[in-house]
Amino acid sequence: EVQLVDSGGGLVQPGRSLRLSCSTSGFTFGDYALSWVRQAPGKGLEWIGFIRDKAYGETTEYAASVEGRFSISRDDSKSIAYLQMNGLKAGDTAVYYCARVQSESLFFDFWGQGTLVTVSS
Amino acid sequence: SYVLTQPPSVSVAPGQTARLTCGGNNIGSKTVHWYRQRPGQAPGVVVYDDSDRASGIPERFSGSNSGDTATLTISRVEAGDEADYYCQVWDLSSDWVFGGGTKLTVL
């Protein structure tokens, strides 16, 4: 069974950093790209970034809203993806989901349960 | 950047048909995917590649895509279908794009 488990969220002050983790099981992690999607309270879904698999150089792409502040990495030996968030702002308050990318059709076929990040002083 | 437009809400009586639309410039040339998000839960794919049902999704769910509008049709709507539904495409300039979501209310 494919599983993604998001963790690492919490309350953080503006300007500080936080790292989220996406622990996975049930599939060959190294064969898949992973993405992060967030959802602000009461709002819709926003794609924020993704990381390709090793065959494509583990390169990354980011939405303009987080470019330069957020970075995604992966550890294929542990089947974990990370979202490093720096310079957090109040507008980054959201539930953050990791999702597995179905690369042929470019959609998200499995999602984590999400982890809440609250940026507030 | 590419924009997807969904009506904020759709209401339908049980047993009737719900048609959830997703508008975008020449969206028919793109591949559309639909997600369902029940309250307090993560999203999950219901239809991908315009019209293919995800595993475990009943035949009551169907998708179509042509011109400037993609549609998720839910036949014989049940109370359990009440959720937020999001359309999504991949665009060369915008990467992954989501519509704003439609809240389906079963009356």
Chai-1 contact restraints between the chains, C-beta under 6 A:
chainA,res_idxA,chainB,res_idxB,connection_type,confidence,min_distance_angstrom,max_distance_angstrom,comment,restraint_id
A,G44,B,G100,contact,1.0,0.0,6.0,A-B,restraint_1
A,G44,B,G101,contact,1.0,0.0,6.0,A-B,restraint_2
A,L45,B,Y86,contact,1.0,0.0,6.0,A-B,restraint_3
A,L45,B,F98,contact,1.0,0.0,6.0,A-B,restraint_4
A,W47,B,W96,contact,1.0,0.0,6.0,A-B,restraint_5
A,E61,B,D95,contact,1.0,0.0,6.0,A-B,restraint_6
A,Y97,B,A42,contact,1.0,0.0,6.0,A-B,restraint_7
A,S105,B,T31,contact,1.0,0.0,6.0,A-B,restraint_8
A,S105,B,Y48,contact,1.0,0.0,6.0,A-B,restraint_9
A,S105,B,D49,contact,1.0,0.0,6.0,A-B,restraint_10
A,L106,B,W90,contact,1.0,0.0,6.0,A-B,restraint_11
A,F107,B,H33,contact,1.0,0.0,6.0,A-B,restraint_12
A,F107,B,Y48,contact,1.0,0.0,6.0,A-B,restraint_13
A,D109,B,V45,contact,1.0,0.0,6.0,A-B,restraint_14
A,W111,B,A42,contact,1.0,0.0,6.0,A-B,restraint_15
A,W111,B,P43,contact,1.0,0.0,6.0,A-B,restraint_16
A,Q113,B,A42,contact,1.0,0.0,6.0,A-B,restraint_17
A,G114,B,A42,contact,1.0,0.0,6.0,A-B,restraint_18
